[in-house]
């Protein structure tokens, strides 16, 4: 199942710089592991924001929750999830049927 996930990050202004660096390093490693495995096939930065818009490909809602809740930045995020379905006007689908 594909999900569009918008993640807005809100780190405390007074967060210890060493703690921040550690969390960011762990976040990057975890997200890149998920990207390489195909769970996180797309990630884009939202221009001008400390946010990203991603597509995650997981088996079900429970797996999505597991993946998201294990993000090191999870305690500092507001997350919006939108389940995705194929669109009948998608030319990629039309080309597959040909």
JOMOUR-V542200 format. One record per pair of residues at least 24 apart in sequence whose C-alpha atoms are under 10 Angstrom apart, sorted by sequence separation. I is the first residue (numbers start at 1). J is the second residue. If there is no record, write none. Layout:
i = <I;I>
j = <J;J>
This chain:
i = <39;56;51;53;55;40;51;52;53;54;55;56;57;39;51;53;55;56;55;34;31;2;3;6;30;31;2;4;5;6;7;8;2;4;6;7;11;6;9;10;30;31;8;9;10;30;31;8;9;29;30;7;8;9;27;28;29;7;8;27;28;6;7;8;26;27;28;6;7;26;27;5;6;7;25;26;27;5;6;23;24;4;5;6;23;24;4;5;22;23;3;4;5;3;4;2;3;4;20;2;3;1;2;3;1;2;1;2;3;1;2;3;1;5;1;3;7;2;11;1;5;10;9;10;11;12;8;9;10;11;7;8;9;10;11;7;9;10;8;9;10;7;8;9;7;8;9;6;7;8;6;7;8;6;7;5;6;7;5;6;4;5;6;3;4;5;3;4;5;3;4;2;3;4;2;3;1;2;3;1;2;1;2>
j = <64;81;77;79;81;67;78;79;80;81;82;83;84;67;79;81;83;84;84;67;67;39;40;43;67;68;40;42;43;44;45;46;41;43;45;46;50;46;49;50;70;71;49;50;51;71;72;50;51;71;72;50;51;52;70;71;72;51;52;71;72;51;52;53;71;72;73;52;53;72;73;52;53;54;72;73;74;53;54;71;72;53;54;55;72;73;54;55;72;73;54;55;56;55;56;55;56;57;73;56;57;56;57;58;57;58;58;59;60;59;60;61;60;64;61;64;68;64;73;64;68;73;73;74;75;76;73;74;75;76;73;74;75;76;77;74;76;77;76;77;78;76;77;78;77;78;79;77;78;79;78;79;80;79;80;79;80;81;80;81;80;81;82;80;81;82;81;82;83;82;83;82;83;84;83;84;83;84;85;84;85;85;86>
